[in-house]
Amino acid sequence: MCIAVFRWAPDSDEPLILASNRDEFFERPTQAMHWWPGDHILAGKDLRNNGTWLGITRSGRFAMLTNIRDPSLRRVDPPSRGGLVREFLESTASPHDYLSALLPSVAKFQGFNLICGLLPKRGAARSLWFLNSGEAVPRALPAGDYALSNATLDTPWPKLLRLKTGFAATLDKPDELADTALLQLLADSTRAANDLLPSTGIPLPMERALSSIFIRYAPDDGARATYGTRASTLLRINDESAKLCELTHTADTTSAARNEFTFTIGHSMAHR
């Protein structure tokens, strides 16, 4: 997953609202959002390494990951970053303890941002933590609106600013209208002007293609897209339940499939 915006309000009736796009090569085998064996973890799956980019459990454990786009930080035969999301969802450790234990091995991975948290029913402690692998300092997030792409939290890239502004504007609408507007926002293919593009060490045509919220990239004009947005996800968590909608996309078809899930949130086994 390569871009996300979310409102974190742990003391409210709706502690987390998140909208995100996962960008990946279309040839990479992927399973859409589903309940994993055991019916406890809800997540998509990268079938190459059996990890995931975003997931939530019935007890309210939540995690998501984006990569850091910096070719100079490439590692030789690194472990899968998607395994970090899977491991947190499968564990009972608090976010603080999980991220602290991860720190000694952070340098083995390609660059990543990891958000993980506990979002149980009201009355239990809720927390949301963030780790950027380059900064290597886990931190608890205070309430607020945040946006994340392929640098660090709230980096002022044009698409991130546009997403965060649009996100805040939609939340004044009733939930159903807001959800429709958020999915439309995730489908925004507007590219940034060349003079506003970040410089992340990739060729200019690809930098330009990746500057939109919804991405389609082909190596040659008129060719079929090889890389782009594979899934758009909207997640709402309230006092009692979680509601998740995922649109999956192919190289040829936007919103090729839609999956929706609603389930009751239980108490978390660990918190800090």
Protein Blocks (a to p, Z undefined) as FASTA:
>chain_A
ZZdcddddfkbmblbacdddddddfklccddddddehilagcdddfklopafbdcdfkop
acdddddddfklpcehiacfklmmmmmmmmmbdfklmmmmmmmmmmmpccdddddddddd
ehiacddddddfklopacdddeddddddfkbghiacfklmmmmmmmmmmmmpcfklmmmm
mmmmmmpcbdcdfklpccehiafklmmmmmpmbdcddfbghiacfbdcfbdcdddddfkb
ccdddddddfkbghkbccdddddddddfbdZZ
